[in-house]
């Protein structure tokens, strides 16, 4: 998972990780752990993130399918 790109998409769309957490109804600590690489979202959560960030296929692949 490309954490740098994920953080950039969150900030571009929501301004802060906290605002993103509210938008997807997660605790802000869960979002923080995810962008630090300490939590890996499951497939349902990835779909939720993809929808919330309005990711197209290219950006989805860059974030979630990179090594």
C-alpha positions in Angstrom: 0.0 0.0 0.0 1.4 3.4 -1.0 0.9 5.3 2.3 2.3 8.5 1.1 -0.2 8.7 -1.8 -3.1 7.6 0.5 -2.3 10.5 2.9 -2.1 12.9 0.0 -5.5 11.8 -1.3 -7.0 12.1 2.2 -5.7 15.6 2.7 -6.7 16.7 -0.9 -10.2 15.5 -0.4 -10.9 16.2 3.3 -8.2 18.5 4.5 -7.4 16.4 7.6 -7.3 12.8 8.6 -9.8 13.6 11.3 -12.3 14.9 8.8 -11.8 11.8 6.7 -12.4 9.6 9.8 -15.7 11.4 10.4 -16.7 11.0 6.8 -16.2 7.2 6.8 -17.4 6.8 10.3 -14.1 5.4 11.7 -12.3 6.4 14.8 -9.4 8.9 14.1 -6.9 6.5 15.7 -7.9 3.8 13.2 -7.2 6.2 10.3 -3.9 7.2 11.9 -2.8 3.6 12.3 -3.7 2.9 8.7 -1.7 5.8 7.2 1.3 4.8 9.4 1.1 1.2 8.1 0.2 -0.3 11.4 -3.3 -1.3 10.2 -4.3 -2.9 6.9 -7.9 -2.4 5.8 -9.9 -5.4 4.7 -11.6 -5.5 1.3 -14.9 -3.9 2.5 -12.9 -1.1 4.1 -10.8 -0.5 0.9 -14.1 -0.2 -1.0 -15.3 2.3 1.5 -12.1 4.3 1.3 -12.2 4.2 -2.5 -15.7 5.6 -2.6 -15.0 8.3 0.0 -11.9 9.5 -1.9 -13.6 9.2 -5.3 -10.6 7.2 -6.6 -10.5 6.2 -10.2 -8.9 2.9 -11.3 -5.5 4.4 -11.8 -5.3 6.1 -8.4 -6.8 3.0 -6.7 -4.0 0.8 -8.2 -1.3 3.3 -7.3 -2.5 3.3 -3.6 -3.7 -0.2 -2.9 -1.8 -2.4 -5.4 1.7 -0.9 -5.2 4.4 -2.6 -3.2 
